[in-house]
Amino acid sequence: MKKKIYLFLNNKILTLDTVIPLIFDFKKENRNIEVIFYCFNKSTLDEINKNLFLLKLINNVGVLKILPSSSTIKIIRIFNIFFNLMFLLITSIFIKNTYIHFKALELFPFNVLYFTNKKNCFYIDPNPWGYIKNLEKSDDIFFKNKRFKDERPQKEIKYTKNIITFSKESPFVERMKKKKKKIFFLNFPRADKEWLKYCYKESQFFIKKNFSIKKIKDNKKLVLYLIGHFGAISGFDKNTNGKILFIKTIIQLKKINDVFIIFKPHPNANVKEIKRILKNLDFINYKISYMHTAVLASFCKYTISNYFSFALPDAWFANSITIEITKYDKEILSFTKNNSVGEEFVNYFIDSEDKNKLYEILSSKKHSLHKTHKKNYKDVSSIDLSKIIYNS
């Protein structure tokens, strides 16, 4: 019986986005590795199936399953969990498979898998870009104001001994060190050169397949617009929200004739409302795509977002010029020094009240150069980690 890697995603597609470049590397090192991806609800499964790029990668390296089943009948879901757990427990008697999770194996009933296979269980940090101090401070302020608590709940890993993370600076790492966890430090998986090469190749295939995009690219500047939640976001001024910022940005984009927008909605974005707003504003120079940000940004000269999200660094590493057009709270601006909370990944930071800056940037032929990203956290390469995981 061949050893397998079982990967337990959480209910956000971000976790798949974080781990898939690592599995991509693992598979290149050892083509015999079998990977089974588990998600825990149908909405996550639907989001993955909608993202053809990630789905293709999953099918190339393994199999996607849902746990429990997608049935709406509770007893069927319970039996599905029971039989899957029994299968994994029985097979672990004969071969020690590897479990990688984002906290699922800390909770009952799935923690029985950890207790029967401790050495081969790994927790992976869902944040793919390491500890970003100003973003954490902004989130703390947001949670305090929203929940009337002193601070948001801290991320804790009680059982799992092996921790995979992408930052040596985070308070989480310090807490894990005090608990004598074994920590594996890696560089950002979505900044890996081989991963970016793969995304670039996919971008060229995407353009060839979408002839209309190729034709537009020859005549206009392509701008990728990352759209997320239309409500309140960490760091926003109390008088603004995602919807207000979106409308203001579209009004500015309407003034620029030689641009074409590719909208990339976040899984939580309301696409029907996006289309309604665009129709009301008579904005027609656009397409909507669910392709991966790193693929779209590889051929879009600019990438716009109304807040700092974990998709923006994907565009930055793909050499797209990143623009955050937003309205921050004054308290946030005081400690960011009038910059983005993710300053290292943002080329231009614009106050949404500035009606000229976006036009100037998109019309200019000279731009701020990408700064070299100096952070190097790894104590172990992804290739070496694959050997540790597979041979442990």
C-alpha positions, 0 to 999 in steps of 0.5 A: 500500500502506497503512502498518501498525503491527506490535506484537510482544507478549511472553509476558505479557498485561501487555504487551498491557494496557500498549499497548492504551490507547495504540493506543486513542488512536492509532486515535481520532486516525487511524482509517486506522491498521492494527494487527497484534498478534503474540504468540509462543506459544499460551498467551499467545493463549489468555489473550488470547482468554479476556479478552473485553474486551481481545479486543474492543479488539484486534478494534476496532483491528486483528488478532491473530496468532500467530508462529510458528503454533500447530502442535506440529510444529517444522518448521511453526513454523520455516517460519511464522516464516521466511515472516512475516519474509520478508513483512515484509522485502519489504513494507518495501522499498515502505513503511516500516511501524512496529514496536513491541516489548517486546524481541522485535526485540532478538533473532535472528531478529526483529532483522533487522526492526530492522536493515532499518527502524531509524527506524521501530522503537520499544521500549516499557517493559512497566511501565505505572506508571513506576518505583516505587522501593520495589517495585524494592528489594523485587524486588532483595531477593527475587531476591538471596535466591532466586537467590543473586546480588547483583542481578537482571538489568538490563533492557537495550536494545542496538539499538532507538534509540526508547524509549517509557517512563512514568517519568523516574526509573528507572535504566533511563532513565538507562542509555538516556540514556547510550546516546544513545537517543531517549526519548519520555516519556508519562503512564500509559496506563491512567490516561488520562481517555478510557481510564477513560471507556471502561472506565466505559462498559464497566462499565455495559454489563457490569452490564446484561448480568449482571442477577444482578450488578445485583441483588446491587449493589442489596443488597450491597457489591461487593468486587473481589478480585484473586487472583494466584500462591499461592506466594512473592511479592517482599516476603512474610514468609518464613513466608507465601505467596499461598495462606496469605494468601488463606485468611486473607482469606476467613476474615475476609470470611466474617464480613461479611454484606453483601459480595459478592466478584467474584474476578479471577484473574491469568493465572497463578492456579490457578482450580481450587485457588481454587474448592477452597479456597472450597468447603472454607471454605464460602464461597459469596458470590462470582463469578469474572470475567476482565473487565478490572480497570478495568471491574470496579473501576468498579462495585466500591466496594472492591478487595482484593489480597494483594500489590501488583500492576500491576492494583491501580493500575487499580482505584485510578484507577477510584476503587475503594477499594484494600486490600492485606492481606498480610504483609511481610518486616521488611526490606521494612517498614523501608524502606516505613515500614510501608506498601505498596511501591506506597503511592501506589496503596493506600488501606489497608495491612493486616497479615494478622494484624490480624483486625479492620481489614478488617471495620472498613474494609468496614463504615465509611461514611467512607474515606481519600480518594484522593490526587491523583496528581501525577506528570506525565512526558510530554514528548509526548502519546499523540496526538502520539506516534501522529503521530510513529510513523505519519509517521516 
